[in-house]
Amino acid sequence: MAIFLSENDVKQLLTVTIALEAVESAHRDLANGLAQDTPRARTRLPQTVLHMLQGALPAQGVIGYKAYTTNRSGNRFLVHVFDSASGVLQGIIEADYLGMIRTGAASGVAAKYLARPDSKVGGVFGSGWQAEGHVRAICAALPLQQVKVCGRQPEKLAAFCQRMQAETGVEMVPNASPEATVRGSDLIGTVTTATQPLFDAEWLEPGAHINAAGSNALIRQELSEAAVRRCATVYVDSIPTALAEAGDLLPLLEKGRLHARQLVELGDVMVGRQPGRKNTSEITLFESQGMAIQDLAVAVRLLAAAKEKGLGVTLPMP
């Protein structure tokens, strides 16, 4: 029987460790030809936008989609999971918290494979809902000793840093200066809704890795063209999705300063088809747009855990 998991159920079940393993498995399956992922589609009305991501992980037994609406009154997320062999519905999951942790996990996995393994200092732009998952994941993936968090609202920023330090055990430093956030940092994370670049390319340290997670539309841009061009290699979760949505990359692609053939999918690094970081001084970039298979990989693990623990509500359908 199919079950429904609420936000509260998900919060009881989902950990950063589970999400990191799930997201990595999805990228490995994609690289090995064991997954399908369809780039996001949107239906727009003046008041509401419907967003749809769909895909399949047949090696993990699932096919499904995430649908969410954005509206001034709020955003609403649901993941629908079906058995890939029979097509039978397995579960419906409220997915706001799931999406936040999953988005962060993608950055954590990228940091694991692309950042210097001895990275000690992180610099993160953003102190909102999505930034929480990002900070938790990079702290789980790397031996960070300090994370500088840049935000525009001092009280909100201070509260965010206090909460994240308590959760991760890593020193969190509130920072109002973009330059101070970037300089001296081994890892940079951008998790904002910015429409203009957040920092000067010259501030990047040799050997830094950048996780750019906020620019998923042409109108959004967190990195300057100069910053992207300083990067030795641009890694993406999915080339088709990046070509459709990566606001940081689209201007360079349009001008011919970056070509699709230069983009490398993260999963190809995991399976050894493409190299990751080549030395300790090159700057690397991961552009994260989000994929249905990441959500599905997390969802299938949540459904299994929920059945073990007796969580969720049985749905009135076969």
N, C-alpha and C positions, 0 to 999 in steps of 0.2 A: 504493500500500500504506500501511496505517496504521502509525504509529510510536509508540513509548513513549519519553517523556522523563523521566529521573530528576531528583531534586533537584539533583544535580551538573550535569546538562545545563542545567537552567534557570538555575543560578547563572552558568554560562559565557555564556549568551545574553542574559539579561534585564538591562537597564539602567533607571535611573530615567527617562531621556529616552524610551525606548520605551514605558514604562508610562504616562507622562503623555500622550503622543500617543494611545495606545490608549484610555485611559479617556475622554479628551475626545471621541474619535471615537464611542464608545458613547453618550455623552450627547447628542451632536449627532444621531445616528441616531434615538434615542428621541424627541427633540423634533420631528424631522421625520417621524415616523410610519414609520420604517424599522427599527424594532426591537420586540421583545416581551420582557417580563420578568415572571416570576412570583415573588411574594414567597416568602421562605424557608418551607419546611415542615419539621417536626421529628417524628421518631418516638422516643419516650422509653421506655427500660427503666431499672430501678434502677441498673444499672452503666454503661450506654452510651446515648448519644443520637446518632441519625443525623440530619444536617442536609442538606437538598437545596435548591439554587437552580438554576432552569432558565430558559432564554431563547433568543432567536434574534436574529441580526444578518444578515438575508438580503442586505442590500446589501454585506456583507463575506463572504458565502458560507458562513456557519456557523450551526448550531443545536446546542445541547448543554446540559450541566449540570455543576455541581460538587456532589460528594457528599463529606461528611466526617463522621467520627465523633469524639466527645469521650468520654474515658474517663480514669480516674485514671492509667492506664498511659501515656497520651499521646494526641495528636490526629493524625488521618491524613486527608490531603486528596488528592482526585483530580479533575481536570477531564477530561470526555469531550467531544470535539469531533467533530461530524458535518458532512458537506457538506449545506448547506441545500436544494440542488436535488435531489440523488440520495438523501440519507439515508445515504450510505456513511460509515463511521467513518474519520476522518482521523487521530485520535491520542488517546492517553491521557497525561495529564501529571501527575506528582506536583506538588502545588500549595501546599506550606507556604510556601516562599520566594516563589512567585508571588503568593500571597494577601497576604503581608506587604507586598511592594512595591506591589501593586495598591491595597491599602487606603490606603497612604500617598499614592499618586498621586492618589486622589480628593480628599484634602485639599490636595494641591498644585494641582490644577486649580481647586478652589474658591477657594484663595488668589489665584490668578491673576486670577480674575474678580470677586472680592468684597472682597479686602483693598485697602488703599491701596497704589498701585504704588510709593510711596516708603517702604514699611515697612522698618525697620532692625532692630528688636528683637523677638524672639519669646520666648514663654514656653510651655513644654511640660510637662504633667503626665504622668509615666510614663517609665520607662527600661527597659522590657521589649522583647520581640521586636517587637511591633507598633509601638512608639514609634520604632524604628529606621527603618522605612519612612517614617513620618510626618516625621521630622526631615530625612531625605535629600530628600524631595519638596518641603517648604516652602523648603529652602535652594536648590533648583534653580529654584523658581518665582518667588522674590522676592529682591531685593538685600539680604538680611539680613546684618548685621554681627556680630550676637550672638544666641545662643539660651540662655535660662536654662532649665535642666531641673530640675524638682522631683521628688524621689524620697525614699522612706523609708529605703532601705538605703545608707548612705554609700559603702561600698566598691563596690557594684554601680553606683551613680550615677557615681562618679568614673571607673570603667572605661568606662562607656557614653559619658560626655562626651569622654574621651580618644579613643576609637575614632571617634566621630562628627565630632570636630574634624579628625582626620586624613583622614577620607573626604570631608568637605565643604569644608574650608578656612575654615569659619566658626567664630568663637570660641564654645565651649560652656562655660557656667558652671554647675557643680553648685550646687543651691539647695535647702535644706531648708524654706524659708519659702514657703507658698502666697501670702501677701500680696506678698512681694518678687517672686515670679514673675509676678504679674498686673500690679502697678503698673509703669508705664513701658513696657509691652509693646504693640506695634502689632498683634501677632497672638498669639492664645492657642490652644493645642492641648491637647485632653484625650484621652488614649489609655490608659485604665485600666479596671479592673473594679470601680470604686467603686460603692457602693450609697447613698452620701450625697454631697451637693454638695461639690465640691473647694475652692471659694473663695467669698468674699463678693461679691455683685453690685456693691457700692459701690466695689470696687477696680478695676473695669474703666475703662480710659481712654476718653474720647471718641474716636471714630474707629477703635476696635479691631475686629478681626474674630476670630470664634471658630470653630474647627474642632472639633466634638465627635464623636469617633469610637468611643467605648467603650460607650455606653449603647444596646445593641441588644436590651433586654428590659425588661419592666416592673420587675423587681427591681433594675435598675441605674440609677443616676442620678449624673451628673457635674456637672450644672448645677442651681442652685436655680431655683425658679419666678421669683424676683425677677430673676435673671440673664437668663432667657429673655425676661421682659417688658421688660427694658431694650433689647432688640434691636429695631431698626426693622423688620426683615424676617427671617423664618425661611426659609432655603433648605434643600431636601432633595434627595437623589439621586432619590427616587421617592416620590410622595405615598402610593400604596397601601402601600408598604413602611414608610414612616414611621408611618402610622396603625396598623400592626400591631406595630411593634417599638420605636419611639423612646421609650425610658424617660424621657428628659428632657422630652418633649412630652406624653406620655399623661396625666399628672396635670392639666395645664392644659386639655387637650382635654376630659377628663371633667368638669371644673368649668365649662366654657364660657368660660374665660378666653383660649382660643385656639381658632380654628375652622379646619377643613380648608381652607376657601377662602382662608385667609390664607397658606398654605404655597405656596412657589414652587419649582418644580423647576429644578435647576441648568442643565439643557439648554436650558430656555426662555430663560435669560439669554444663553447662548452664541449662540442663533440670533436674538436681538433681540426675542423675543416678550414678554419681561418685563424690566423694568429691573433692573440690579444696584445697586451702591452709588450713592446719589444725591448724597452730599456727603462731605466729609472728616471730619465730626464724628459721623455716625451709627454705631451699633454694629450689626454684622451677624453672623449665625449660620448656619453650615452644619452640619446634622445628617447624618452619614454612617452608613448602615446596611449598605451593601454590596449589590451586584447581580450576578446571573449574567452580564449582558451585559458588565460590566467585566472579569470573568475571561475570557470568550470573546474579547473584543477583544485582550487580552494574549496569550491562547493561540494565536490564529490567526497572530499575528506570530512567536511562538516556533517554531511548526511550520514556517513558511516559512524562518526563519533556520536552523533545525536541518537542513533538507534541503539548504540551500546549503553548510553546513559539514560535512555528513556525520555529524551527531550523532544519537543515538537508536538504538533497537533496533526492527527491523521486526517487527510483530506477525503471528502466523500466521492471518490472516483477510483476505478480499478487501476 
